[in-house]
């Protein structure tokens, strides 16, 4: 009897969730106010990180900016301060766990409790698997995936104590379906997606409804990170690289609407669903038709002119 009741309740929740999602698709959702919130953004010296900082500043949030590039990070801080918000900068190597924990302690002592965490930083080795040194593969996984664990362990406890916060994971469409030649990046982003989803379930299981999560999965963004990457010529106008500002603005709408997940553009939901529903050979045929098996080859060839310490920086 209990099973039947639980099944009925589940079906009611299931139906409500679908109807709610359909309604939100057509109606403009109410956006929350984040004025005065303390927002930490990793990778804030890069293109996307800088734009995120400026968008959060426009909403009135105080900023804590982390990046391994001090000069670029200070430039972001300068632009954000011109918008009238308080900004605190820290130089951090996200591949080093102790660096994250020590800097987190400094932030709590000097600034306060972070209530919005935007895990944006990332790298890609830009080498084919058998040509890639092990240390570059490891660094991709450390920055893009392991750092999410360490960042969350550093800042989630205070969010839980107040049942208030928001954790944003900037993943990638390549964390939902993969492509050739960038095994390190795809694996790290699959890991990021899995971590984020598991964390969200964990918070729900603890009834911490005041802590929100948002997973952002954009298609390739035109920041130079994947310069040269090209799908089939005839399809490039249909799915061009995303403009960085557009990507951040769409992400911000999802964050402020407390949307659990967003794929940018929405067309990216199609291969995500196809991967789950279609046979493997059907997915491979579609992948080859779109040029996915060759799209990263120009990027690999260009990698030598786009690297910094062996890695291409994320946005």
C-alpha positions as protocol buffer text, in pm:
chain_id: "A"
residue {
  index: 1
  type: UNK
  ca { x: 0 y: 0 z: 0 }
}
residue {
  index: 2
  type: UNK
  ca { x: 282 y: 239 z: 90 }
}
residue {
  index: 3
  type: UNK
  ca { x: 448 y: 162 z: -244 }
}
residue {
  index: 4
  type: UNK
  ca { x: 128 y: 253 z: -432 }
}
residue {
  index: 5
  type: UNK
  ca { x: 92 y: 581 z: -241 }
}
residue {
  index: 6
  type: UNK
  ca { x: 456 y: 670 z: -304 }
}
residue {
  index: 7
  type: UNK
  ca { x: 412 y: 584 z: -672 }
}
residue {
  index: 8
  type: UNK
  ca { x: 109 y: 814 z: -699 }
}
residue {
  index: 9
  type: UNK
  ca { x: 296 y: 1096 z: -524 }
}
residue {
  index: 10
  type: UNK
  ca { x: 591 y: 1044 z: -758 }
}
residue {
  index: 11
  type: UNK
  ca { x: 362 y: 1063 z: -1063 }
}
residue {
  index: 12
  type: UNK
  ca { x: 209 y: 1386 z: -931 }
}
residue {
  index: 13
  type: UNK
  ca { x: 557 y: 1538 z: -881 }
}
residue {
  index: 14
  type: UNK
  ca { x: 661 y: 1407 z: -1223 }
}
residue {
  index: 15
  type: UNK
  ca { x: 361 y: 1567 z: -1396 }
}
residue {
  index: 16
  type: UNK
  ca { x: 399 y: 1892 z: -1205 }
}
residue {
  index: 17
  type: UNK
  ca { x: 767 y: 1918 z: -1298 }
}
residue {
  index: 18
  type: UNK
  ca { x: 694 y: 1869 z: -1668 }
}
residue {
  index: 19
  type: UNK
  ca { x: 408 y: 2122 z: -1668 }
}
residue {
  index: 20
  type: UNK
  ca { x: 620 y: 2370 z: -1475 }
}
residue {
  index: 21
  type: UNK
  ca { x: 908 y: 2334 z: -1721 }
}
residue {
  index: 22
  type: UNK
  ca { x: 673 y: 2383 z: -2018 }
}
residue {
  index: 23
  type: UNK
  ca { x: 521 y: 2696 z: -1862 }
}
residue {
  index: 24
  type: UNK
  ca { x: 863 y: 2842 z: -1782 }
}
residue {
  index: 25
  type: UNK
  ca { x: 966 y: 2786 z: -2144 }
}
residue {
  index: 26
  type: UNK
  ca { x: 696 y: 3025 z: -2263 }
}
residue {
  index: 27
  type: UNK
  ca { x: 673 y: 3262 z: -1967 }
}
residue {
  index: 28
  type: UNK
  ca { x: 953 y: 3487 z: -1849 }
}
residue {
  index: 29
  type: UNK
  ca { x: 1068 y: 3349 z: -1511 }
}
residue {
  index: 30
  type: UNK
  ca { x: 1109 y: 3578 z: -1212 }
}
residue {
  index: 31
  type: UNK
  ca { x: 1477 y: 3657 z: -1155 }
}
residue {
  index: 32
  type: UNK
  ca { x: 1613 y: 3671 z: -803 }
}
residue {
  index: 33
  type: UNK
  ca { x: 1795 y: 3968 z: -654 }
}
residue {
  index: 34
  type: UNK
  ca { x: 2161 y: 3906 z: -565 }
}
residue {
  index: 35
  type: UNK
  ca { x: 2254 y: 4257 z: -455 }
}
residue {
  index: 36
  type: UNK
  ca { x: 2498 y: 4236 z: -165 }
}
residue {
  index: 37
  type: UNK
  ca { x: 2570 y: 3865 z: -214 }
}
residue {
  index: 38
  type: UNK
  ca { x: 2936 y: 3760 z: -209 }
}
residue {
  index: 39
  type: UNK
  ca { x: 3017 y: 3591 z: -540 }
}
residue {
  index: 40
  type: UNK
  ca { x: 3339 y: 3399 z: -605 }
}
residue {
  index: 41
  type: UNK
  ca { x: 3435 y: 3336 z: -969 }
}
residue {
  index: 42
  type: UNK
  ca { x: 3726 y: 3115 z: -1072 }
}
residue {
  index: 43
  type: UNK
  ca { x: 3912 y: 3180 z: -1397 }
}
residue {
  index: 44
  type: UNK
  ca { x: 3809 y: 3544 z: -1374 }
}
residue {
  index: 45
  type: UNK
  ca { x: 4107 y: 3665 z: -1575 }
}
residue {
  index: 46
  type: UNK
  ca { x: 3981 y: 3492 z: -1891 }
}
residue {
  index: 47
  type: UNK
  ca { x: 3717 y: 3597 z: -2140 }
}
residue {
  index: 48
  type: UNK
  ca { x: 3412 y: 3425 z: -1992 }
}
residue {
  index: 49
  type: UNK
  ca { x: 3527 y: 3476 z: -1634 }
}
residue {
  index: 50
  type: UNK
  ca { x: 3565 y: 3850 z: -1691 }
}
residue {
  index: 51
  type: UNK
  ca { x: 3221 y: 3876 z: -1847 }
}
residue {
  index: 52
  type: UNK
  ca { x: 3068 y: 3682 z: -1559 }
}
residue {
  index: 53
  type: UNK
  ca { x: 3236 y: 3920 z: -1315 }
}
residue {
  index: 54
  type: UNK
  ca { x: 3092 y: 4224 z: -1494 }
}
residue {
  index: 55
  type: UNK
  ca { x: 2744 y: 4073 z: -1515 }
}
residue {
  index: 56
  type: UNK
  ca { x: 2739 y: 3986 z: -1145 }
}
residue {
  index: 57
  type: UNK
  ca { x: 2871 y: 4335 z: -1069 }
}
residue {
  index: 58
  type: UNK
  ca { x: 2582 y: 4486 z: -1264 }
}
residue {
  index: 59
  type: UNK
  ca { x: 2347 y: 4289 z: -1036 }
}
residue {
  index: 60
  type: UNK
  ca { x: 2512 y: 4444 z: -730 }
}
residue {
  index: 61
  type: UNK
  ca { x: 2704 y: 4141 z: -603 }
}
residue {
  index: 62
  type: UNK
  ca { x: 3037 y: 4182 z: -424 }
}
residue {
  index: 63
  type: UNK
  ca { x: 3310 y: 3991 z: -605 }
}
residue {
  index: 64
  type: UNK
  ca { x: 3593 y: 3757 z: -511 }
}
residue {
  index: 65
  type: UNK
  ca { x: 3802 y: 3685 z: -819 }
}
residue {
  index: 66
  type: UNK
  ca { x: 4038 y: 3388 z: -847 }
}
residue {
  index: 67
  type: UNK
  ca { x: 4280 y: 3329 z: -1132 }
}
residue {
  index: 68
  type: UNK
  ca { x: 4634 y: 3204 z: -1184 }
}
residue {
  index: 69
  type: UNK
  ca { x: 4714 y: 3511 z: -1398 }
}
residue {
  index: 70
  type: UNK
  ca { x: 4751 y: 3804 z: -1159 }
}
residue {
  index: 71
  type: UNK
  ca { x: 4767 y: 4076 z: -1425 }
}
residue {
  index: 72
  type: UNK
  ca { x: 4459 y: 3956 z: -1612 }
}
residue {
  index: 73
  type: UNK
  ca { x: 4268 y: 3916 z: -1286 }
}
residue {
  index: 74
  type: UNK
  ca { x: 4352 y: 4270 z: -1175 }
}
residue {
  index: 75
  type: UNK
  ca { x: 4228 y: 4401 z: -1509 }
}
residue {
  index: 76
  type: UNK
  ca { x: 3896 y: 4227 z: -1451 }
}
residue {
  index: 77
  type: UNK
  ca { x: 3882 y: 4374 z: -1101 }
}
residue {
  index: 78
  type: UNK
  ca { x: 3945 y: 4723 z: -1237 }
}
residue {
  index: 79
  type: UNK
  ca { x: 3656 y: 4695 z: -1482 }
}
residue {
  index: 80
  type: UNK
  ca { x: 3424 y: 4559 z: -1212 }
}
residue {
  index: 81
  type: UNK
  ca { x: 3513 y: 4833 z: -963 }
}
residue {
  index: 82
  type: UNK
  ca { x: 3413 y: 5091 z: -1222 }
}
residue {
  index: 83
  type: UNK
  ca { x: 3061 y: 4951 z: -1183 }
}
residue {
  index: 84
  type: UNK
  ca { x: 3065 y: 5046 z: -816 }
}
residue {
  index: 85
  type: UNK
  ca { x: 3108 y: 4711 z: -640 }
}
residue {
  index: 86
  type: UNK
  ca { x: 3366 y: 4580 z: -396 }
}
residue {
  index: 87
  type: UNK
  ca { x: 3618 y: 4343 z: -554 }
}
residue {
  index: 88
  type: UNK
  ca { x: 3881 y: 4122 z: -392 }
}
residue {
  index: 89
  type: UNK
  ca { x: 4140 y: 3942 z: -603 }
}
residue {
  index: 90
  type: UNK
  ca { x: 4347 y: 3632 z: -528 }
}
residue {
  index: 91
  type: UNK
  ca { x: 4609 y: 3450 z: -732 }
}
residue {
  index: 92
  type: UNK
  ca { x: 4534 y: 3078 z: -704 }
}
residue {
  index: 93
  type: UNK
  ca { x: 4653 y: 2761 z: -875 }
}
residue {
  index: 94
  type: UNK
  ca { x: 4340 y: 2546 z: -891 }
}
residue {
  index: 95
  type: UNK
  ca { x: 4544 y: 2235 z: -967 }
}
residue {
  index: 96
  type: UNK
  ca { x: 4679 y: 2247 z: -612 }
}
residue {
  index: 97
  type: UNK
  ca { x: 4435 y: 2142 z: -340 }
}
residue {
  index: 98
  type: UNK
  ca { x: 4624 y: 2315 z: -60 }
}
residue {
  index: 99
  type: UNK
  ca { x: 4631 y: 2642 z: -252 }
}
residue {
  index: 100
  type: UNK
  ca { x: 4251 y: 2631 z: -275 }
}
residue {
  index: 101
  type: UNK
  ca { x: 4199 y: 2555 z: 94 }
}
residue {
  index: 102
  type: UNK
  ca { x: 4449 y: 2817 z: 214 }
}
residue {
  index: 103
  type: UNK
  ca { x: 4304 y: 3089 z: -10 }
}
residue {
  index: 104
  type: UNK
  ca { x: 3951 y: 2996 z: 96 }
}
residue {
  index: 105
  type: UNK
  ca { x: 4055 y: 3055 z: 458 }
}
residue {
  index: 106
  type: UNK
  ca { x: 4192 y: 3396 z: 360 }
}
residue {
  index: 107
  type: UNK
  ca { x: 3865 y: 3486 z: 187 }
}
residue {
  index: 108
  type: UNK
  ca { x: 3655 y: 3391 z: 490 }
}
residue {
  index: 109
  type: UNK
  ca { x: 3881 y: 3586 z: 725 }
}
residue {
  index: 110
  type: UNK
  ca { x: 3914 y: 3900 z: 513 }
}
residue {
  index: 111
  type: UNK
  ca { x: 3586 y: 3919 z: 321 }
}
residue {
  index: 112
  type: UNK
  ca { x: 3324 y: 3683 z: 466 }
}
residue {
  index: 113
  type: UNK
  ca { x: 3118 y: 3385 z: 360 }
}
residue {
  index: 114
  type: UNK
  ca { x: 3080 y: 3319 z: -11 }
}
residue {
  index: 115
  type: UNK
  ca { x: 2714 y: 3273 z: -106 }
}
residue {
  index: 116
  type: UNK
  ca { x: 2753 y: 3232 z: -485 }
}
residue {
  index: 117
  type: UNK
  ca { x: 3026 y: 3007 z: -620 }
}
residue {
  index: 118
  type: UNK
  ca { x: 3090 y: 3010 z: -996 }
}
residue {
  index: 119
  type: UNK
  ca { x: 3329 y: 2730 z: -1097 }
}
residue {
  index: 120
  type: UNK
  ca { x: 3432 y: 2869 z: -1434 }
}
residue {
  index: 121
  type: UNK
  ca { x: 3805 y: 2799 z: -1468 }
}
residue {
  index: 122
  type: UNK
  ca { x: 3931 y: 2529 z: -1700 }
}
residue {
  index: 123
  type: UNK
  ca { x: 4210 y: 2421 z: -1932 }
}
residue {
  index: 124
  type: UNK
  ca { x: 4267 y: 2185 z: -2225 }
}
residue {
  index: 125
  type: UNK
  ca { x: 4597 y: 2023 z: -2319 }
}
residue {
  index: 126
  type: UNK
  ca { x: 4534 y: 2047 z: -2693 }
}
residue {
  index: 127
  type: UNK
  ca { x: 4719 y: 1724 z: -2771 }
}
residue {
  index: 128
  type: UNK
  ca { x: 4607 y: 1387 z: -2903 }
}
residue {
  index: 129
  type: UNK
  ca { x: 4606 y: 1128 z: -2629 }
}
residue {
  index: 130
  type: UNK
  ca { x: 4924 y: 939 z: -2724 }
}
residue {
  index: 131
  type: UNK
  ca { x: 5112 y: 1264 z: -2789 }
}
residue {
  index: 132
  type: UNK
  ca { x: 5012 y: 1428 z: -2462 }
}
residue {
  index: 133
  type: UNK
  ca { x: 5251 y: 1429 z: -2164 }
}
residue {
  index: 134
  type: UNK
  ca { x: 5097 y: 1274 z: -1853 }
}
residue {
  index: 135
  type: UNK
  ca { x: 5140 y: 1593 z: -1650 }
}
residue {
  index: 136
  type: UNK
  ca { x: 4921 y: 1787 z: -1895 }
}
residue {
  index: 137
  type: UNK
  ca { x: 4650 y: 1522 z: -1882 }
}
residue {
  index: 138
  type: UNK
  ca { x: 4662 y: 1532 z: -1505 }
}
residue {
  index: 139
  type: UNK
  ca { x: 4642 y: 1911 z: -1493 }
}
residue {
  index: 140
  type: UNK
  ca { x: 4330 y: 1914 z: -1713 }
}
residue {
  index: 141
  type: UNK
  ca { x: 4156 y: 1674 z: -1476 }
}
residue {
  index: 142
  type: UNK
  ca { x: 4279 y: 1861 z: -1168 }
}
residue {
  index: 143
  type: UNK
  ca { x: 4159 y: 2204 z: -1282 }
}
residue {
  index: 144
  type: UNK
  ca { x: 3841 y: 2104 z: -1466 }
}
residue {
  index: 145
  type: UNK
  ca { x: 3716 y: 1833 z: -1234 }
}
residue {
  index: 146
  type: UNK
  ca { x: 3905 y: 1776 z: -907 }
}
residue {
  index: 147
  type: UNK
  ca { x: 3900 y: 2147 z: -822 }
}
residue {
  index: 148
  type: UNK
  ca { x: 3519 y: 2132 z: -816 }
}
residue {
  index: 149
  type: UNK
  ca { x: 3539 y: 1891 z: -522 }
}
residue {
  index: 150
  type: UNK
  ca { x: 3789 y: 2108 z: -337 }
}
residue {
  index: 151
  type: UNK
  ca { x: 3605 y: 2434 z: -403 }
}
residue {
  index: 152
  type: UNK
  ca { x: 3279 y: 2281 z: -283 }
}
residue {
  index: 153
  type: UNK
  ca { x: 3438 y: 2136 z: 30 }
}
residue {
  index: 154
  type: UNK
  ca { x: 3588 y: 2477 z: 104 }
}
residue {
  index: 155
  type: UNK
  ca { x: 3270 y: 2686 z: 70 }
}
residue {
  index: 156
  type: UNK
  ca { x: 2966 y: 2458 z: 100 }
}
residue {
  index: 157
  type: UNK
  ca { x: 2979 y: 2413 z: 482 }
}
residue {
  index: 158
  type: UNK
  ca { x: 2896 y: 2781 z: 548 }
}
residue {
  index: 159
  type: UNK
  ca { x: 2620 y: 2769 z: 286 }
}
residue {
  index: 160
  type: UNK
  ca { x: 2473 y: 2464 z: 461 }
}
residue {
  index: 161
  type: UNK
  ca { x: 2492 y: 2634 z: 799 }
}
residue {
  index: 162
  type: UNK
  ca { x: 2272 y: 2914 z: 666 }
}
residue {
  index: 163
  type: UNK
  ca { x: 2080 y: 2704 z: 411 }
}
residue {
  index: 164
  type: UNK
  ca { x: 2159 y: 2977 z: 162 }
}
residue {
  index: 165
  type: UNK
  ca { x: 2381 y: 2977 z: -145 }
}
residue {
  index: 166
  type: UNK
  ca { x: 2417 y: 2898 z: -513 }
}
residue {
  index: 167
  type: UNK
  ca { x: 2678 y: 2676 z: -681 }
}
residue {
  index: 168
  type: UNK
  ca { x: 2727 y: 2722 z: -1055 }
}
residue {
  index: 169
  type: UNK
  ca { x: 2927 y: 2476 z: -1265 }
}
residue {
  index: 170
  type: UNK
  ca { x: 3042 y: 2598 z: -1606 }
}
residue {
  index: 171
  type: UNK
  ca { x: 3082 y: 2265 z: -1782 }
}
residue {
  index: 172
  type: UNK
  ca { x: 3048 y: 2213 z: -2157 }
}
residue {
  index: 173
  type: UNK
  ca { x: 2835 y: 2042 z: -2419 }
}
residue {
  index: 174
  type: UNK
  ca { x: 3141 y: 1815 z: -2445 }
}
residue {
  index: 175
  type: UNK
  ca { x: 3051 y: 1695 z: -2097 }
}
residue {
  index: 176
  type: UNK
  ca { x: 2723 y: 1559 z: -2236 }
}
residue {
  index: 177
  type: UNK
  ca { x: 2855 y: 1405 z: -2559 }
}
residue {
  index: 178
  type: UNK
  ca { x: 3212 y: 1365 z: -2674 }
}
residue {
  index: 179
  type: UNK
  ca { x: 3430 y: 1428 z: -2977 }
}
residue {
  index: 180
  type: UNK
  ca { x: 3767 y: 1300 z: -3100 }
}
residue {
  index: 181
  type: UNK
  ca { x: 4116 y: 1426 z: -3013 }
}
residue {
  index: 182
  type: UNK
  ca { x: 4037 y: 1601 z: -2681 }
}
residue {
  index: 183
  type: UNK
  ca { x: 3999 y: 1304 z: -2447 }
}
residue {
  index: 184
  type: UNK
  ca { x: 4135 y: 1498 z: -2149 }
}
residue {
  index: 185
  type: UNK
  ca { x: 3883 y: 1780 z: -2188 }
}
residue {
  index: 186
  type: UNK
  ca { x: 3581 y: 1558 z: -2256 }
}
residue {
  index: 187
  type: UNK
  ca { x: 3663 y: 1329 z: -1965 }
}
residue {
  index: 188
  type: UNK
  ca { x: 3707 y: 1622 z: -1727 }
}
residue {
  index: 189
  type: UNK
  ca { x: 3379 y: 1783 z: -1834 }
}
residue {
  index: 190
  type: UNK
  ca { x: 3189 y: 1452 z: -1809 }
}
residue {
  index: 191
  type: UNK
  ca { x: 3330 y: 1439 z: -1458 }
}
residue {
  index: 192
  type: UNK
  ca { x: 3217 y: 1795 z: -1390 }
}
residue {
  index: 193
  type: UNK
  ca { x: 2863 y: 1715 z: -1504 }
}
residue {
  index: 194
  type: UNK
  ca { x: 2852 y: 1399 z: -1293 }
}
residue {
  index: 195
  type: UNK
  ca { x: 2985 y: 1578 z: -987 }
}
residue {
  index: 196
  type: UNK
  ca { x: 2738 y: 1861 z: -1023 }
}
residue {
  index: 197
  type: UNK
  ca { x: 2438 y: 1632 z: -1065 }
}
residue {
  index: 198
  type: UNK
  ca { x: 2540 y: 1417 z: -768 }
}
residue {
  index: 199
  type: UNK
  ca { x: 2593 y: 1727 z: -552 }
}
residue {
  index: 200
  type: UNK
  ca { x: 2246 y: 1853 z: -645 }
}
residue {
  index: 201
  type: UNK
  ca { x: 2090 y: 1521 z: -543 }
}
residue {
  index: 202
  type: UNK
  ca { x: 2287 y: 1531 z: -219 }
}
residue {
  index: 203
  type: UNK
  ca { x: 2153 y: 1877 z: -130 }
}
residue {
  index: 204
  type: UNK
  ca { x: 1798 y: 1770 z: -211 }
}
residue {
  index: 205
  type: UNK
  ca { x: 1836 y: 1459 z: 5 }
}
residue {
  index: 206
  type: UNK
  ca { x: 1934 y: 1682 z: 299 }
}
residue {
  index: 207
  type: UNK
  ca { x: 1636 y: 1913 z: 234 }
}
residue {
  index: 208
  type: UNK
  ca { x: 1867 y: 2209 z: 182 }
}
residue {
  index: 209
  type: UNK
  ca { x: 1624 y: 2389 z: -47 }
}
residue {
  index: 210
  type: UNK
  ca { x: 1795 y: 2723 z: 12 }
}
residue {
  index: 211
  type: UNK
  ca { x: 2108 y: 2613 z: -173 }
}
residue {
  index: 212
  type: UNK
  ca { x: 2058 y: 2623 z: -549 }
}
residue {
  index: 213
  type: UNK
  ca { x: 2268 y: 2472 z: -825 }
}
residue {
  index: 214
  type: UNK
  ca { x: 2297 y: 2555 z: -1194 }
}
residue {
  index: 215
  type: UNK
  ca { x: 2481 y: 2350 z: -1457 }
}
residue {
  index: 216
  type: UNK
  ca { x: 2586 y: 2541 z: -1769 }
}
residue {
  index: 217
  type: UNK
  ca { x: 2671 y: 2338 z: -2082 }
}
residue {
  index: 218
  type: UNK
  ca { x: 2761 y: 2566 z: -2373 }
}
residue {
  index: 219
  type: UNK
  ca { x: 2869 y: 2465 z: -2720 }
}
residue {
  index: 220
  type: UNK
  ca { x: 3215 y: 2584 z: -2825 }
}
residue {
  index: 221
  type: UNK
  ca { x: 3254 y: 2950 z: -2727 }
}
residue {
  index: 222
  type: UNK
  ca { x: 3456 y: 3185 z: -2946 }
}
residue {
  index: 223
  type: UNK
  ca { x: 3720 y: 3274 z: -2686 }
}
residue {
  index: 224
  type: UNK
  ca { x: 4020 y: 3129 z: -2872 }
}
residue {
  index: 225
  type: UNK
  ca { x: 4033 y: 2824 z: -2647 }
}
residue {
  index: 226
  type: UNK
  ca { x: 3937 y: 2593 z: -2935 }
}
residue {
  index: 227
  type: UNK
  ca { x: 4061 y: 2813 z: -3219 }
}
residue {
  index: 228
  type: UNK
  ca { x: 4037 y: 2632 z: -3552 }
}
residue {
  index: 229
  type: UNK
  ca { x: 3773 y: 2382 z: -3442 }
}
residue {
  index: 230
  type: UNK
  ca { x: 3523 y: 2342 z: -3728 }
}
residue {
  index: 231
  type: UNK
  ca { x: 3229 y: 2115 z: -3790 }
}
residue {
  index: 232
  type: UNK
  ca { x: 3110 y: 2029 z: -4142 }
}
residue {
  index: 233
  type: UNK
  ca { x: 3126 y: 2335 z: -4368 }
}
residue {
  index: 234
  type: UNK
  ca { x: 2761 y: 2324 z: -4472 }
}
residue {
  index: 235
  type: UNK
  ca { x: 2647 y: 2325 z: -4105 }
}
residue {
  index: 236
  type: UNK
  ca { x: 2868 y: 2602 z: -3969 }
}
residue {
  index: 237
  type: UNK
  ca { x: 2608 y: 2873 z: -4018 }
}
residue {
  index: 238
  type: UNK
  ca { x: 2352 y: 2659 z: -3835 }
}
residue {
  index: 239
  type: UNK
  ca { x: 2579 y: 2594 z: -3535 }
}
residue {
  index: 240
  type: UNK
  ca { x: 2847 y: 2866 z: -3526 }
}
residue {
  index: 241
  type: UNK
  ca { x: 3076 y: 2915 z: -3225 }
}
residue {
  index: 242
  type: UNK
  ca { x: 2899 y: 3106 z: -2951 }
}
residue {
  index: 243
  type: UNK
  ca { x: 2969 y: 3472 z: -2880 }
}
residue {
  index: 244
  type: UNK
  ca { x: 3113 y: 3500 z: -2527 }
}
residue {
  index: 245
  type: UNK
  ca { x: 2876 y: 3779 z: -2418 }
}
residue {
  index: 246
  type: UNK
  ca { x: 2571 y: 3589 z: -2541 }
}
residue {
  index: 247
  type: UNK
  ca { x: 2689 y: 3278 z: -2357 }
}
residue {
  index: 248
  type: UNK
  ca { x: 2731 y: 3466 z: -2029 }
}
residue {
  index: 249
  type: UNK
  ca { x: 2401 y: 3652 z: -2062 }
}
residue {
  index: 250
  type: UNK
  ca { x: 2211 y: 3329 z: -2123 }
}
residue {
  index: 251
  type: UNK
  ca { x: 2392 y: 3170 z: -1830 }
}
residue {
  index: 252
  type: UNK
  ca { x: 2306 y: 3464 z: -1605 }
}
residue {
  index: 253
  type: UNK
  ca { x: 1937 y: 3434 z: -1691 }
}
residue {
  index: 254
  type: UNK
  ca { x: 1949 y: 3068 z: -1589 }
}
residue {
  index: 255
  type: UNK
  ca { x: 2138 y: 3145 z: -1266 }
}
residue {
  index: 256
  type: UNK
  ca { x: 1907 y: 3427 z: -1160 }
}
residue {
  index: 257
  type: UNK
  ca { x: 1602 y: 3215 z: -1247 }
}
residue {
  index: 258
  type: UNK
  ca { x: 1752 y: 2932 z: -1038 }
}
residue {
  index: 259
  type: UNK
  ca { x: 1735 y: 2702 z: -1339 }
}
residue {
  index: 260
  type: UNK
  ca { x: 1899 y: 2367 z: -1269 }
}
residue {
  index: 261
  type: UNK
  ca { x: 2057 y: 2321 z: -1612 }
}
residue {
  index: 262
  type: UNK
  ca { x: 2100 y: 2509 z: -1936 }
}
residue {
  index: 263
  type: UNK
  ca { x: 2244 y: 2401 z: -2271 }
}
residue {
  index: 264
  type: UNK
  ca { x: 2353 y: 2685 z: -2499 }
}
residue {
  index: 265
  type: UNK
  ca { x: 2217 y: 2695 z: -2762 }
}
residue {
  index: 266
  type: UNK
  ca { x: 1906 y: 2487 z: -2701 }
}
residue {
  index: 267
  type: UNK
  ca { x: 1997 y: 2285 z: -3009 }
}
residue {
  index: 268
  type: UNK
  ca { x: 2254 y: 2110 z: -2785 }
}
residue {
  index: 269
  type: UNK
  ca { x: 1974 y: 1925 z: -2608 }
}
residue {
  index: 270
  type: UNK
  ca { x: 1921 y: 1720 z: -2925 }
}
residue {
  index: 271
  type: UNK
  ca { x: 2256 y: 1532 z: -2933 }
}
residue {
  index: 272
  type: UNK
  ca { x: 2236 y: 1499 z: -2554 }
}
residue {
  index: 273
  type: UNK
  ca { x: 1902 y: 1319 z: -2582 }
}
residue {
  index: 274
  type: UNK
  ca { x: 2007 y: 1128 z: -2894 }
}
residue {
  index: 275
  type: UNK
  ca { x: 2307 y: 986 z: -2711 }
}
residue {
  index: 276
  type: UNK
  ca { x: 2076 y: 837 z: -2449 }
}
residue {
  index: 277
  type: UNK
  ca { x: 1800 y: 718 z: -2682 }
}
residue {
  index: 278
  type: UNK
  ca { x: 1965 y: 605 z: -3007 }
}
residue {
  index: 279
  type: UNK
  ca { x: 2185 y: 300 z: -3072 }
}
residue {
  index: 280
  type: UNK
  ca { x: 2560 y: 362 z: -3063 }
}
residue {
  index: 281
  type: UNK
  ca { x: 2603 y: 311 z: -3439 }
}
residue {
  index: 282
  type: UNK
  ca { x: 2326 y: 564 z: -3510 }
}
residue {
  index: 283
  type: UNK
  ca { x: 2503 y: 821 z: -3295 }
}
residue {
  index: 284
  type: UNK
  ca { x: 2834 y: 752 z: -3469 }
}
residue {
  index: 285
  type: UNK
  ca { x: 2671 y: 795 z: -3812 }
}
residue {
  index: 286
  type: UNK
  ca { x: 2525 y: 1131 z: -3707 }
}
residue {
  index: 287
  type: UNK
  ca { x: 2855 y: 1235 z: -3550 }
}
residue {
  index: 288
  type: UNK
  ca { x: 3047 y: 1164 z: -3871 }
}
residue {
  index: 289
  type: UNK
  ca { x: 2783 y: 1335 z: -4086 }
}
residue {
  index: 290
  type: UNK
  ca { x: 2834 y: 1655 z: -3885 }
}
residue {
  index: 291
  type: UNK
  ca { x: 3213 y: 1628 z: -3911 }
}
residue {
  index: 292
  type: UNK
  ca { x: 3261 y: 1557 z: -3544 }
}
residue {
  index: 293
  type: UNK
  ca { x: 3535 y: 1303 z: -3610 }
}
residue {
  index: 294
  type: UNK
  ca { x: 3750 y: 1572 z: -3776 }
}
residue {
  index: 295
  type: UNK
  ca { x: 3639 y: 1896 z: -3615 }
}
residue {
  index: 296
  type: UNK
  ca { x: 3926 y: 1917 z: -3364 }
}
residue {
  index: 297
  type: UNK
  ca { x: 4210 y: 1843 z: -3608 }
}
residue {
  index: 298
  type: UNK
  ca { x: 4265 y: 2209 z: -3710 }
}
residue {
  index: 299
  type: UNK
  ca { x: 4263 y: 2302 z: -3342 }
}
residue {
  index: 300
  type: UNK
  ca { x: 4529 y: 2041 z: -3265 }
}
residue {
  index: 301
  type: UNK
  ca { x: 4745 y: 2178 z: -3547 }
}
residue {
  index: 302
  type: UNK
  ca { x: 4714 y: 2532 z: -3414 }
}
residue {
  index: 303
  type: UNK
  ca { x: 4780 y: 2438 z: -3053 }
}
residue {
  index: 304
  type: UNK
  ca { x: 5149 y: 2531 z: -3044 }
}
residue {
  index: 305
  type: UNK
  ca { x: 5070 y: 2899 z: -3097 }
}
residue {
  index: 306
  type: UNK
  ca { x: 4789 y: 2900 z: -2839 }
}
residue {
  index: 307
  type: UNK
  ca { x: 4952 y: 2742 z: -2535 }
}
residue {
  index: 308
  type: UNK
  ca { x: 5056 y: 2883 z: -2202 }
}
residue {
  index: 309
  type: UNK
  ca { x: 5279 y: 2652 z: -1999 }
}
residue {
  index: 310
  type: UNK
  ca { x: 5165 y: 2367 z: -2217 }
}
residue {
  index: 311
  type: UNK
  ca { x: 4795 y: 2434 z: -2165 }
}
residue {
  index: 312
  type: UNK
  ca { x: 4535 y: 2641 z: -2341 }
}
residue {
  index: 313
  type: UNK
  ca { x: 4360 y: 2849 z: -2081 }
}
residue {
  index: 314
  type: UNK
  ca { x: 3988 y: 2834 z: -2042 }
}
residue {
  index: 315
  type: UNK
  ca { x: 3761 y: 3134 z: -2076 }
}
